[in-house]
Amino acid sequence: MEIPDNPKDSTPIYCSNCGAYLGEWGELQQDFYRQAFGTEAFDLNHGTIIKK
Ligand SMILES: [Zn+2]
């Protein structure tokens, strides 16, 4: 994927290989966060993120 310099939440992001629209930067960031800290791998326990 191609990320412009200083992207805004509303900046559209496109695949660098085929040019397909992937979504807005803000949405993609949320997806990255969910993948890294999703409930499958992490639990929120008293405000502390604990890896299972
Ligand atoms: Zn592609």
mmCIF file of the protein (N, C-alpha, C, O) and its ligand, coordinates in Angstrom:
data_MODEL
# 
_entry.id   MODEL 
# 
loop_
_entity.id 
_entity.type 
_entity.pdbx_number_of_molecules 
1 polymer     1 
2 non-polymer 1 
# 
_entity_poly.entity_id                      1 
_entity_poly.type                           'polypeptide(L)' 
_entity_poly.nstd_linkage                   no 
_entity_poly.nstd_monomer                   no 
_entity_poly.pdbx_seq_one_letter_code       MEIPDNPKDSTPIYCSNCGAYLGEWGELQQDFYRQAFGTEAFDLNHGTIIKK 
_entity_poly.pdbx_seq_one_letter_code_can   MEIPDNPKDSTPIYCSNCGAYLGEWGELQQDFYRQAFGTEAFDLNHGTIIKK 
_entity_poly.pdbx_strand_id                 A 
# 
loop_
_entity_poly_seq.entity_id 
_entity_poly_seq.num 
_entity_poly_seq.mon_id 
_entity_poly_seq.hetero 
1 1  MET n 
1 2  GLU n 
1 3  ILE n 
1 4  PRO n 
1 5  ASP n 
1 6  ASN n 
1 7  PRO n 
1 8  LYS n 
1 9  ASP n 
1 10 SER n 
1 11 THR n 
1 12 PRO n 
1 13 ILE n 
1 14 TYR n 
1 15 CYS n 
1 16 SER n 
1 17 ASN n 
1 18 CYS n 
1 19 GLY n 
1 20 ALA n 
1 21 TYR n 
1 22 LEU n 
1 23 GLY n 
1 24 GLU n 
1 25 TRP n 
1 26 GLY n 
1 27 GLU n 
1 28 LEU n 
1 29 GLN n 
1 30 GLN n 
1 31 ASP n 
1 32 PHE n 
1 33 TYR n 
1 34 ARG n 
1 35 GLN n 
1 36 ALA n 
1 37 PHE n 
1 38 GLY n 
1 39 THR n 
1 40 GLU n 
1 41 ALA n 
1 42 PHE n 
1 43 ASP n 
1 44 LEU n 
1 45 ASN n 
1 46 HIS n 
1 47 GLY n 
1 48 THR n 
1 49 ILE n 
1 50 ILE n 
1 51 LYS n 
1 52 LYS n 
# 
loop_
_struct_asym.id 
_struct_asym.entity_id 
A 1 
B 2 
# 
loop_
_chem_comp.id 
_chem_comp.type 
_chem_comp.mon_nstd_flag 
ALA 'L-peptide linking' y 
ARG 'L-peptide linking' y 
ASN 'L-peptide linking' y 
ASP 'L-peptide linking' y 
CYS 'L-peptide linking' y 
GLN 'L-peptide linking' y 
GLU 'L-peptide linking' y 
GLY 'peptide linking'   y 
HIS 'L-peptide linking' y 
ILE 'L-peptide linking' y 
LEU 'L-peptide linking' y 
LYS 'L-peptide linking' y 
MET 'L-peptide linking' y 
PHE 'L-peptide linking' y 
PRO 'L-peptide linking' y 
SER 'L-peptide linking' y 
THR 'L-peptide linking' y 
TRP 'L-peptide linking' y 
TYR 'L-peptide linking' y 
ZN  non-polymer         . 
# 
_pdbx_entity_nonpoly.entity_id   2 
_pdbx_entity_nonpoly.name        ? 
_pdbx_entity_nonpoly.comp_id     ZN 
# 
_pdbx_nonpoly_scheme.asym_id         B 
_pdbx_nonpoly_scheme.entity_id       2 
_pdbx_nonpoly_scheme.mon_id          ZN 
_pdbx_nonpoly_scheme.ndb_seq_num     1 
_pdbx_nonpoly_scheme.pdb_seq_num     101 
_pdbx_nonpoly_scheme.auth_seq_num    101 
_pdbx_nonpoly_scheme.pdb_mon_id      ZN 
_pdbx_nonpoly_scheme.auth_mon_id     ZN 
_pdbx_nonpoly_scheme.pdb_strand_id   A 
_pdbx_nonpoly_scheme.pdb_ins_code    . 
# 
loop_
_atom_site.group_PDB 
_atom_site.id 
_atom_site.type_symbol 
_atom_site.label_atom_id 
_atom_site.label_alt_id 
_atom_site.label_comp_id 
_atom_site.label_asym_id 
_atom_site.label_entity_id 
_atom_site.label_seq_id 
_atom_site.pdbx_PDB_ins_code 
_atom_site.Cartn_x 
_atom_site.Cartn_y 
_atom_site.Cartn_z 
_atom_site.occupancy 
_atom_site.B_iso_or_equiv 
_atom_site.pdbx_formal_charge 
_atom_site.auth_seq_id 
_atom_site.auth_comp_id 
_atom_site.auth_asym_id 
_atom_site.auth_atom_id 
_atom_site.pdbx_PDB_model_num 
ATOM   1   N  N  . MET A 1 1  ? 0.823  -1.193  0.000  1.00 0.00 ? 1   MET A N  1 
ATOM   2   C  CA . MET A 1 1  ? 0.000  0.000   0.000  1.00 0.00 ? 1   MET A CA 1 
ATOM   3   C  C  . MET A 1 1  ? 0.856  1.241   0.000  1.00 0.00 ? 1   MET A C  1 
ATOM   4   O  O  . MET A 1 1  ? 2.009  1.206   0.428  1.00 0.00 ? 1   MET A O  1 
ATOM   5   N  N  . GLU A 1 2  ? 0.312  2.317   -0.467 1.00 0.00 ? 2   GLU A N  1 
ATOM   6   C  CA . GLU A 1 2  ? 1.059  3.551   -0.640 1.00 0.00 ? 2   GLU A CA 1 
ATOM   7   C  C  . GLU A 1 2  ? 0.535  4.580   0.353  1.00 0.00 ? 2   GLU A C  1 
ATOM   8   O  O  . GLU A 1 2  ? -0.641 4.941   0.313  1.00 0.00 ? 2   GLU A O  1 
ATOM   9   N  N  . ILE A 1 3  ? 1.391  5.046   1.232  1.00 0.00 ? 3   ILE A N  1 
ATOM   10  C  CA . ILE A 1 3  ? 0.982  6.018   2.238  1.00 0.00 ? 3   ILE A CA 1 
ATOM   11  C  C  . ILE A 1 3  ? 1.693  7.335   1.967  1.00 0.00 ? 3   ILE A C  1 
ATOM   12  O  O  . ILE A 1 3  ? 2.922  7.398   1.998  1.00 0.00 ? 3   ILE A O  1 
ATOM   13  N  N  . PRO A 1 4  ? 0.928  8.384   1.701  1.00 0.00 ? 4   PRO A N  1 
ATOM   14  C  CA . PRO A 1 4  ? 1.558  9.688   1.450  1.00 0.00 ? 4   PRO A CA 1 
ATOM   15  C  C  . PRO A 1 4  ? 2.170  10.253  2.732  1.00 0.00 ? 4   PRO A C  1 
ATOM   16  O  O  . PRO A 1 4  ? 1.854  9.796   3.830  1.00 0.00 ? 4   PRO A O  1 
ATOM   17  N  N  . ASP A 1 5  ? 3.036  11.237  2.588  1.00 0.00 ? 5   ASP A N  1 
ATOM   18  C  CA . ASP A 1 5  ? 3.615  11.886  3.753  1.00 0.00 ? 5   ASP A CA 1 
ATOM   19  C  C  . ASP A 1 5  ? 2.515  12.617  4.511  1.00 0.00 ? 5   ASP A C  1 
ATOM   20  O  O  . ASP A 1 5  ? 1.628  13.232  3.919  1.00 0.00 ? 5   ASP A O  1 
ATOM   21  N  N  . ASN A 1 6  ? 2.596  12.536  5.829  1.00 0.00 ? 6   ASN A N  1 
ATOM   22  C  CA . ASN A 1 6  ? 1.648  13.238  6.693  1.00 0.00 ? 6   ASN A CA 1 
ATOM   23  C  C  . ASN A 1 6  ? 0.193  13.002  6.288  1.00 0.00 ? 6   ASN A C  1 
ATOM   24  O  O  . ASN A 1 6  ? -0.537 13.954  6.014  1.00 0.00 ? 6   ASN A O  1 
ATOM   25  N  N  . PRO A 1 7  ? -0.228 11.740  6.250  1.00 0.00 ? 7   PRO A N  1 
ATOM   26  C  CA . PRO A 1 7  ? -1.609 11.465  5.852  1.00 0.00 ? 7   PRO A CA 1 
ATOM   27  C  C  . PRO A 1 7  ? -2.591 11.945  6.907  1.00 0.00 ? 7   PRO A C  1 
ATOM   28  O  O  . PRO A 1 7  ? -2.298 11.913  8.103  1.00 0.00 ? 7   PRO A O  1 
ATOM   29  N  N  . LYS A 1 8  ? -3.762 12.393  6.458  1.00 0.00 ? 8   LYS A N  1 
ATOM   30  C  CA . LYS A 1 8  ? -4.841 12.735  7.378  1.00 0.00 ? 8   LYS A CA 1 
ATOM   31  C  C  . LYS A 1 8  ? -5.757 11.530  7.520  1.00 0.00 ? 8   LYS A C  1 
ATOM   32  O  O  . LYS A 1 8  ? -5.669 10.582  6.739  1.00 0.00 ? 8   LYS A O  1 
ATOM   33  N  N  . ASP A 1 9  ? -6.636 11.565  8.515  1.00 0.00 ? 9   ASP A N  1 
ATOM   34  C  CA . ASP A 1 9  ? -7.568 10.461  8.714  1.00 0.00 ? 9   ASP A CA 1 
ATOM   35  C  C  . ASP A 1 9  ? -8.404 10.210  7.468  1.00 0.00 ? 9   ASP A C  1 
ATOM   36  O  O  . ASP A 1 9  ? -8.790 9.075   7.191  1.00 0.00 ? 9   ASP A O  1 
ATOM   37  N  N  . SER A 1 10 ? -8.683 11.275  6.717  1.00 0.00 ? 10  SER A N  1 
ATOM   38  C  CA . SER A 1 10 ? -9.563 11.151  5.554  1.00 0.00 ? 10  SER A CA 1 
ATOM   39  C  C  . SER A 1 10 ? -8.796 10.916  4.262  1.00 0.00 ? 10  SER A C  1 
ATOM   40  O  O  . SER A 1 10 ? -9.392 10.866  3.186  1.00 0.00 ? 10  SER A O  1 
ATOM   41  N  N  . THR A 1 11 ? -7.455 10.768  4.363  1.00 0.00 ? 11  THR A N  1 
ATOM   42  C  CA . THR A 1 11 ? -6.654 10.545  3.156  1.00 0.00 ? 11  THR A CA 1 
ATOM   43  C  C  . THR A 1 11 ? -6.934 9.156   2.585  1.00 0.00 ? 11  THR A C  1 
ATOM   44  O  O  . THR A 1 11 ? -6.777 8.165   3.299  1.00 0.00 ? 11  THR A O  1 
ATOM   45  N  N  . PRO A 1 12 ? -7.342 9.056   1.324  1.00 0.00 ? 12  PRO A N  1 
ATOM   46  C  CA . PRO A 1 12 ? -7.562 7.736   0.724  1.00 0.00 ? 12  PRO A CA 1 
ATOM   47  C  C  . PRO A 1 12 ? -6.246 7.017   0.488  1.00 0.00 ? 12  PRO A C  1 
ATOM   48  O  O  . PRO A 1 12 ? -5.280 7.617   0.018  1.00 0.00 ? 12  PRO A O  1 
ATOM   49  N  N  . ILE A 1 13 ? -6.205 5.715   0.819  1.00 0.00 ? 13  ILE A N  1 
ATOM   50  C  CA . ILE A 1 13 ? -5.000 4.908   0.653  1.00 0.00 ? 13  ILE A CA 1 
ATOM   51  C  C  . ILE A 1 13 ? -5.253 3.866   -0.431 1.00 0.00 ? 13  ILE A C  1 
ATOM   52  O  O  . ILE A 1 13 ? -6.284 3.193   -0.431 1.00 0.00 ? 13  ILE A O  1 
ATOM   53  N  N  . TYR A 1 14 ? -4.310 3.743   -1.345 1.00 0.00 ? 14  TYR A N  1 
ATOM   54  C  CA . TYR A 1 14 ? -4.456 2.805   -2.450 1.00 0.00 ? 14  TYR A CA 1 
ATOM   55  C  C  . TYR A 1 14 ? -3.343 1.766   -2.421 1.00 0.00 ? 14  TYR A C  1 
ATOM   56  O  O  . TYR A 1 14 ? -2.235 2.036   -1.960 1.00 0.00 ? 14  TYR A O  1 
ATOM   57  N  N  . CYS A 1 15 ? -3.658 0.569   -2.924 1.00 0.00 ? 15  CYS A N  1 
ATOM   58  C  CA . CYS A 1 15 ? -2.662 -0.492  -3.044 1.00 0.00 ? 15  CYS A CA 1 
ATOM   59  C  C  . CYS A 1 15 ? -1.576 -0.047  -4.018 1.00 0.00 ? 15  CYS A C  1 
ATOM   60  O  O  . CYS A 1 15 ? -1.880 0.460   -5.098 1.00 0.00 ? 15  CYS A O  1 
ATOM   61  N  N  . SER A 1 16 ? -0.302 -0.235  -3.638 1.00 0.00 ? 16  SER A N  1 
ATOM   62  C  CA . SER A 1 16 ? 0.796  0.207   -4.502 1.00 0.00 ? 16  SER A CA 1 
ATOM   63  C  C  . SER A 1 16 ? 0.995  -0.754  -5.664 1.00 0.00 ? 16  SER A C  1 
ATOM   64  O  O  . SER A 1 16 ? 1.646  -0.399  -6.647 1.00 0.00 ? 16  SER A O  1 
ATOM   65  N  N  . ASN A 1 17 ? 0.448  -1.965  -5.573 1.00 0.00 ? 17  ASN A N  1 
ATOM   66  C  CA . ASN A 1 17 ? 0.604  -2.936  -6.661 1.00 0.00 ? 17  ASN A CA 1 
ATOM   67  C  C  . ASN A 1 17 ? -0.467 -2.786  -7.726 1.00 0.00 ? 17  ASN A C  1 
ATOM   68  O  O  . ASN A 1 17 ? -0.153 -2.663  -8.910 1.00 0.00 ? 17  ASN A O  1 
ATOM   69  N  N  . CYS A 1 18 ? -1.737 -2.796  -7.315 1.00 0.00 ? 18  CYS A N  1 
ATOM   70  C  CA . CYS A 1 18 ? -2.820 -2.811  -8.295 1.00 0.00 ? 18  CYS A CA 1 
ATOM   71  C  C  . CYS A 1 18 ? -3.646 -1.536  -8.273 1.00 0.00 ? 18  CYS A C  1 
ATOM   72  O  O  . CYS A 1 18 ? -4.532 -1.369  -9.111 1.00 0.00 ? 18  CYS A O  1 
ATOM   73  N  N  . GLY A 1 19 ? -3.380 -0.635  -7.337 1.00 0.00 ? 19  GLY A N  1 
ATOM   74  C  CA . GLY A 1 19 ? -4.088 0.631   -7.313 1.00 0.00 ? 19  GLY A CA 1 
ATOM   75  C  C  . GLY A 1 19 ? -5.469 0.555   -6.695 1.00 0.00 ? 19  GLY A C  1 
ATOM   76  O  O  . GLY A 1 19 ? -6.231 1.520   -6.752 1.00 0.00 ? 19  GLY A O  1 
ATOM   77  N  N  . ALA A 1 20 ? -5.802 -0.598  -6.097 1.00 0.00 ? 20  ALA A N  1 
ATOM   78  C  CA . ALA A 1 20 ? -7.126 -0.750  -5.496 1.00 0.00 ? 20  ALA A CA 1 
ATOM   79  C  C  . ALA A 1 20 ? -7.263 0.161   -4.284 1.00 0.00 ? 20  ALA A C  1 
ATOM   80  O  O  . ALA A 1 20 ? -6.318 0.357   -3.520 1.00 0.00 ? 20  ALA A O  1 
ATOM   81  N  N  . TYR A 1 21 ? -8.460 0.710   -4.127 1.00 0.00 ? 21  TYR A N  1 
ATOM   82  C  CA . TYR A 1 21 ? -8.723 1.563   -2.968 1.00 0.00 ? 21  TYR A CA 1 
ATOM   83  C  C  . TYR A 1 21 ? -8.838 0.700   -1.720 1.00 0.00 ? 21  TYR A C  1 
ATOM   84  O  O  . TYR A 1 21 ? -9.632 -0.240  -1.680 1.00 0.00 ? 21  TYR A O  1 
ATOM   85  N  N  . LEU A 1 22 ? -8.043 1.020   -0.697 1.00 0.00 ? 22  LEU A N  1 
ATOM   86  C  CA . LEU A 1 22 ? -8.013 0.196   0.513  1.00 0.00 ? 22  LEU A CA 1 
ATOM   87  C  C  . LEU A 1 22 ? -8.843 0.802   1.627  1.00 0.00 ? 22  LEU A C  1 
ATOM   88  O  O  . LEU A 1 22 ? -9.317 0.086   2.509  1.00 0.00 ? 22  LEU A O  1 
ATOM   89  N  N  . GLY A 1 23 ? -9.023 2.107   1.597  1.00 0.00 ? 23  GLY A N  1 
ATOM   90  C  CA . GLY A 1 23 ? -9.800 2.764   2.642  1.00 0.00 ? 23  GLY A CA 1 
ATOM   91  C  C  . GLY A 1 23 ? -9.140 4.059   3.065  1.00 0.00 ? 23  GLY A C  1 
ATOM   92  O  O  . GLY A 1 23 ? -8.077 4.429   2.567  1.00 0.00 ? 23  GLY A O  1 
ATOM   93  N  N  . GLU A 1 24 ? -9.792 4.741   3.995  1.00 0.00 ? 24  GLU A N  1 
ATOM   94  C  CA . GLU A 1 24 ? -9.216 5.976   4.510  1.00 0.00 ? 24  GLU A CA 1 
ATOM   95  C  C  . GLU A 1 24 ? -8.156 5.651   5.552  1.00 0.00 ? 24  GLU A C  1 
ATOM   96  O  O  . GLU A 1 24 ? -8.250 4.652   6.266  1.00 0.00 ? 24  GLU A O  1 
ATOM   97  N  N  . TRP A 1 25 ? -7.155 6.507   5.626  1.00 0.00 ? 25  TRP A N  1 
ATOM   98  C  CA . TRP A 1 25 ? -6.031 6.286   6.531  1.00 0.00 ? 25  TRP A CA 1 
ATOM   99  C  C  . TRP A 1 25 ? -6.507 6.063   7.965  1.00 0.00 ? 25  TRP A C  1 
ATOM   100 O  O  . TRP A 1 25 ? -6.013 5.175   8.659  1.00 0.00 ? 25  TRP A O  1 
ATOM   101 N  N  . GLY A 1 26 ? -7.472 6.877   8.404  1.00 0.00 ? 26  GLY A N  1 
ATOM   102 C  CA . GLY A 1 26 ? -7.970 6.734   9.767  1.00 0.00 ? 26  GLY A CA 1 
ATOM   103 C  C  . GLY A 1 26 ? -8.556 5.361   10.021 1.00 0.00 ? 26  GLY A C  1 
ATOM   104 O  O  . GLY A 1 26 ? -8.343 4.769   11.079 1.00 0.00 ? 26  GLY A O  1 
ATOM   105 N  N  . GLU A 1 27 ? -9.308 4.850   9.031  1.00 0.00 ? 27  GLU A N  1 
ATOM   106 C  CA . GLU A 1 27 ? -9.914 3.526   9.186  1.00 0.00 ? 27  GLU A CA 1 
ATOM   107 C  C  . GLU A 1 27 ? -8.839 2.451   9.196  1.00 0.00 ? 27  GLU A C  1 
ATOM   108 O  O  . GLU A 1 27 ? -8.901 1.511   9.988  1.00 0.00 ? 27  GLU A O  1 
ATOM   109 N  N  . LEU A 1 28 ? -7.851 2.591   8.311  1.00 0.00 ? 28  LEU A N  1 
ATOM   110 C  CA . LEU A 1 28 ? -6.795 1.591   8.233  1.00 0.00 ? 28  LEU A CA 1 
ATOM   111 C  C  . LEU A 1 28 ? -5.987 1.551   9.521  1.00 0.00 ? 28  LEU A C  1 
ATOM   112 O  O  . LEU A 1 28 ? -5.579 0.480   9.971  1.00 0.00 ? 28  LEU A O  1 
ATOM   113 N  N  . GLN A 1 29 ? -5.758 2.716   10.115 1.00 0.00 ? 29  GLN A N  1 
ATOM   114 C  CA . GLN A 1 29 ? -5.027 2.746   11.386 1.00 0.00 ? 29  GLN A CA 1 
ATOM   115 C  C  . GLN A 1 29 ? -5.784 1.967   12.457 1.00 0.00 ? 29  GLN A C  1 
ATOM   116 O  O  . GLN A 1 29 ? -5.187 1.248   13.259 1.00 0.00 ? 29  GLN A O  1 
ATOM   117 N  N  . GLN A 1 30 ? -7.114 2.122   12.459 1.00 0.00 ? 30  GLN A N  1 
ATOM   118 C  CA . GLN A 1 30 ? -7.920 1.376   13.424 1.00 0.00 ? 30  GLN A CA 1 
ATOM   119 C  C  . GLN A 1 30 ? -7.800 -0.122  13.185 1.00 0.00 ? 30  GLN A C  1 
ATOM   120 O  O  . GLN A 1 30 ? -7.760 -0.905  14.134 1.00 0.00 ? 30  GLN A O  1 
ATOM   121 N  N  . ASP A 1 31 ? -7.741 -0.527  11.898 1.00 0.00 ? 31  ASP A N  1 
ATOM   122 C  CA . ASP A 1 31 ? -7.583 -1.940  11.591 1.00 0.00 ? 31  ASP A CA 1 
ATOM   123 C  C  . ASP A 1 31 ? -6.239 -2.446  12.087 1.00 0.00 ? 31  ASP A C  1 
ATOM   124 O  O  . ASP A 1 31 ? -6.158 -3.538  12.651 1.00 0.00 ? 31  ASP A O  1 
ATOM   125 N  N  . PHE A 1 32 ? -5.176 -1.659  11.882 1.00 0.00 ? 32  PHE A N  1 
ATOM   126 C  CA . PHE A 1 32 ? -3.855 -2.062  12.353 1.00 0.00 ? 32  PHE A CA 1 
ATOM   127 C  C  . PHE A 1 32 ? -3.883 -2.245  13.860 1.00 0.00 ? 32  PHE A C  1 
ATOM   128 O  O  . PHE A 1 32 ? -3.332 -3.207  14.396 1.00 0.00 ? 32  PHE A O  1 
ATOM   129 N  N  . TYR A 1 33 ? -4.539 -1.300  14.539 1.00 0.00 ? 33  TYR A N  1 
ATOM   130 C  CA . TYR A 1 33 ? -4.594 -1.355  15.992 1.00 0.00 ? 33  TYR A CA 1 
ATOM   131 C  C  . TYR A 1 33 ? -5.325 -2.614  16.442 1.00 0.00 ? 33  TYR A C  1 
ATOM   132 O  O  . TYR A 1 33 ? -4.890 -3.299  17.368 1.00 0.00 ? 33  TYR A O  1 
ATOM   133 N  N  . ARG A 1 34 ? -6.441 -2.911  15.780 1.00 0.00 ? 34  ARG A N  1 
ATOM   134 C  CA . ARG A 1 34 ? -7.211 -4.104  16.156 1.00 0.00 ? 34  ARG A CA 1 
ATOM   135 C  C  . ARG A 1 34 ? -6.401 -5.368  15.930 1.00 0.00 ? 34  ARG A C  1 
ATOM   136 O  O  . ARG A 1 34 ? -6.475 -6.310  16.719 1.00 0.00 ? 34  ARG A O  1 
ATOM   137 N  N  . GLN A 1 35 ? -5.629 -5.389  14.852 1.00 0.00 ? 35  GLN A N  1 
ATOM   138 C  CA . GLN A 1 35 ? -4.826 -6.580  14.577 1.00 0.00 ? 35  GLN A CA 1 
ATOM   139 C  C  . GLN A 1 35 ? -3.736 -6.752  15.624 1.00 0.00 ? 35  GLN A C  1 
ATOM   140 O  O  . GLN A 1 35 ? -3.414 -7.875  16.011 1.00 0.00 ? 35  GLN A O  1 
ATOM   141 N  N  . ALA A 1 36 ? -3.166 -5.636  16.083 1.00 0.00 ? 36  ALA A N  1 
ATOM   142 C  CA . ALA A 1 36 ? -2.061 -5.705  17.037 1.00 0.00 ? 36  ALA A CA 1 
ATOM   143 C  C  . ALA A 1 36 ? -2.567 -5.935  18.460 1.00 0.00 ? 36  ALA A C  1 
ATOM   144 O  O  . ALA A 1 36 ? -1.936 -6.643  19.245 1.00 0.00 ? 36  ALA A O  1 
ATOM   145 N  N  . PHE A 1 37 ? -3.705 -5.333  18.784 1.00 0.00 ? 37  PHE A N  1 
ATOM   146 C  CA . PHE A 1 37 ? -4.181 -5.378  20.165 1.00 0.00 ? 37  PHE A CA 1 
ATOM   147 C  C  . PHE A 1 37 ? -5.597 -5.942  20.247 1.00 0.00 ? 37  PHE A C  1 
ATOM   148 O  O  . PHE A 1 37 ? -6.330 -5.655  21.193 1.00 0.00 ? 37  PHE A O  1 
ATOM   149 N  N  . GLY A 1 38 ? -5.979 -6.742  19.258 1.00 0.00 ? 38  GLY A N  1 
ATOM   150 C  CA . GLY A 1 38 ? -7.321 -7.310  19.229 1.00 0.00 ? 38  GLY A CA 1 
ATOM   151 C  C  . GLY A 1 38 ? -7.564 -8.228  20.405 1.00 0.00 ? 38  GLY A C  1 
ATOM   152 O  O  . GLY A 1 38 ? -6.629 -8.666  21.075 1.00 0.00 ? 38  GLY A O  1 
ATOM   153 N  N  . THR A 1 39 ? -8.830 -8.515  20.648 1.00 0.00 ? 39  THR A N  1 
ATOM   154 C  CA . THR A 1 39 ? -9.195 -9.309  21.823 1.00 0.00 ? 39  THR A CA 1 
ATOM   155 C  C  . THR A 1 39 ? -8.689 -10.737 21.715 1.00 0.00 ? 39  THR A C  1 
ATOM   156 O  O  . THR A 1 39 ? -8.633 -11.448 22.718 1.00 0.00 ? 39  THR A O  1 
ATOM   157 N  N  . GLU A 1 40 ? -8.319 -11.167 20.516 1.00 0.00 ? 40  GLU A N  1 
ATOM   158 C  CA . GLU A 1 40 ? -7.837 -12.538 20.385 1.00 0.00 ? 40  GLU A CA 1 
ATOM   159 C  C  . GLU A 1 40 ? -6.464 -12.700 21.024 1.00 0.00 ? 40  GLU A C  1 
ATOM   160 O  O  . GLU A 1 40 ? -6.145 -13.769 21.545 1.00 0.00 ? 40  GLU A O  1 
ATOM   161 N  N  . ALA A 1 41 ? -5.653 -11.652 20.988 1.00 0.00 ? 41  ALA A N  1 
ATOM   162 C  CA . ALA A 1 41 ? -4.293 -11.763 21.485 1.00 0.00 ? 41  ALA A CA 1 
ATOM   163 C  C  . ALA A 1 41 ? -4.108 -11.050 22.825 1.00 0.00 ? 41  ALA A C  1 
ATOM   164 O  O  . ALA A 1 41 ? -3.205 -11.375 23.596 1.00 0.00 ? 41  ALA A O  1 
ATOM   165 N  N  . PHE A 1 42 ? -4.965 -10.089 23.083 1.00 0.00 ? 42  PHE A N  1 
ATOM   166 C  CA . PHE A 1 42 ? -4.746 -9.286  24.276 1.00 0.00 ? 42  PHE A CA 1 
ATOM   167 C  C  . PHE A 1 42 ? -6.037 -9.151  25.074 1.00 0.00 ? 42  PHE A C  1 
ATOM   168 O  O  . PHE A 1 42 ? -7.130 -9.197  24.510 1.00 0.00 ? 42  PHE A O  1 
ATOM   169 N  N  . ASP A 1 43 ? -5.913 -8.990  26.342 1.00 0.00 ? 43  ASP A N  1 
ATOM   170 C  CA . ASP A 1 43 ? -7.032 -8.683  27.219 1.00 0.00 ? 43  ASP A CA 1 
ATOM   171 C  C  . ASP A 1 43 ? -6.767 -7.364  27.916 1.00 0.00 ? 43  ASP A C  1 
ATOM   172 O  O  . ASP A 1 43 ? -5.633 -7.050  28.279 1.00 0.00 ? 43  ASP A O  1 
ATOM   173 N  N  . LEU A 1 44 ? -7.830 -6.601  28.097 1.00 0.00 ? 44  LEU A N  1 
ATOM   174 C  CA . LEU A 1 44 ? -7.698 -5.401  28.918 1.00 0.00 ? 44  LEU A CA 1 
ATOM   175 C  C  . LEU A 1 44 ? -7.997 -5.793  30.358 1.00 0.00 ? 44  LEU A C  1 
ATOM   176 O  O  . LEU A 1 44 ? -9.116 -6.201  30.670 1.00 0.00 ? 44  LEU A O  1 
ATOM   177 N  N  . ASN A 1 45 ? -7.025 -5.674  31.222 1.00 0.00 ? 45  ASN A N  1 
ATOM   178 C  CA . ASN A 1 45 ? -7.189 -6.110  32.607 1.00 0.00 ? 45  ASN A CA 1 
ATOM   179 C  C  . ASN A 1 45 ? -6.814 -4.959  33.525 1.00 0.00 ? 45  ASN A C  1 
ATOM   180 O  O  . ASN A 1 45 ? -5.637 -4.638  33.688 1.00 0.00 ? 45  ASN A O  1 
ATOM   181 N  N  . HIS A 1 46 ? -7.819 -4.346  34.119 1.00 0.00 ? 46  HIS A N  1 
ATOM   182 C  CA . HIS A 1 46 ? -7.596 -3.213  35.023 1.00 0.00 ? 46  HIS A CA 1 
ATOM   183 C  C  . HIS A 1 46 ? -6.765 -2.129  34.351 1.00 0.00 ? 46  HIS A C  1 
ATOM   184 O  O  . HIS A 1 46 ? -5.871 -1.544  34.963 1.00 0.00 ? 46  HIS A O  1 
ATOM   185 N  N  . GLY A 1 47 ? -7.076 -1.868  33.072 1.00 0.00 ? 47  GLY A N  1 
ATOM   186 C  CA . GLY A 1 47 ? -6.407 -0.781  32.371 1.00 0.00 ? 47  GLY A CA 1 
ATOM   187 C  C  . GLY A 1 47 ? -5.052 -1.154  31.828 1.00 0.00 ? 47  GLY A C  1 
ATOM   188 O  O  . GLY A 1 47 ? -4.401 -0.329  31.188 1.00 0.00 ? 47  GLY A O  1 
ATOM   189 N  N  . THR A 1 48 ? -4.600 -2.385  32.066 1.00 0.00 ? 48  THR A N  1 
ATOM   190 C  CA . THR A 1 48 ? -3.304 -2.800  31.562 1.00 0.00 ? 48  THR A CA 1 
ATOM   191 C  C  . THR A 1 48 ? -3.492 -3.828  30.455 1.00 0.00 ? 48  THR A C  1 
ATOM   192 O  O  . THR A 1 48 ? -4.252 -4.783  30.612 1.00 0.00 ? 48  THR A O  1 
ATOM   193 N  N  . ILE A 1 49 ? -2.811 -3.635  29.355 1.00 0.00 ? 49  ILE A N  1 
ATOM   194 C  CA . ILE A 1 49 ? -2.898 -4.603  28.265 1.00 0.00 ? 49  ILE A CA 1 
ATOM   195 C  C  . ILE A 1 49 ? -1.949 -5.757  28.564 1.00 0.00 ? 49  ILE A C  1 
ATOM   196 O  O  . ILE A 1 49 ? -0.743 -5.559  28.705 1.00 0.00 ? 49  ILE A O  1 
ATOM   197 N  N  . ILE A 1 50 ? -2.504 -6.962  28.660 1.00 0.00 ? 50  ILE A N  1 
ATOM   198 C  CA . ILE A 1 50 ? -1.699 -8.135  29.003 1.00 0.00 ? 50  ILE A CA 1 
ATOM   199 C  C  . ILE A 1 50 ? -1.748 -9.119  27.841 1.00 0.00 ? 50  ILE A C  1 
ATOM   200 O  O  . ILE A 1 50 ? -2.826 -9.474  27.365 1.00 0.00 ? 50  ILE A O  1 
ATOM   201 N  N  . LYS A 1 51 ? -0.605 -9.546  27.400 1.00 0.00 ? 51  LYS A N  1 
ATOM   202 C  CA . LYS A 1 51 ? -0.557 -10.517 26.307 1.00 0.00 ? 51  LYS A CA 1 
ATOM   203 C  C  . LYS A 1 51 ? -0.836 -11.905 26.860 1.00 0.00 ? 51  LYS A C  1 
ATOM   204 O  O  . LYS A 1 51 ? -0.258 -12.317 27.866 1.00 0.00 ? 51  LYS A O  1 
ATOM   205 N  N  . LYS A 1 52 ? -1.738 -12.622 26.182 1.00 0.00 ? 52  LYS A N  1 
ATOM   206 C  CA . LYS A 1 52 ? -2.079 -13.967 26.632 1.00 0.00 ? 52  LYS A CA 1 
ATOM   207 C  C  . LYS A 1 52 ? -0.945 -14.948 26.343 1.00 0.00 ? 52  LYS A C  1 
ATOM   208 O  O  . LYS A 1 52 ? -1.060 -16.133 26.657 1.00 0.00 ? 52  LYS A O  1 
HETATM 209 ZN ZN . ZN  B 2 .  ? -3.325 -4.726  -4.804 1.00 0.00 2 101 ZN  A ZN 1 
# 
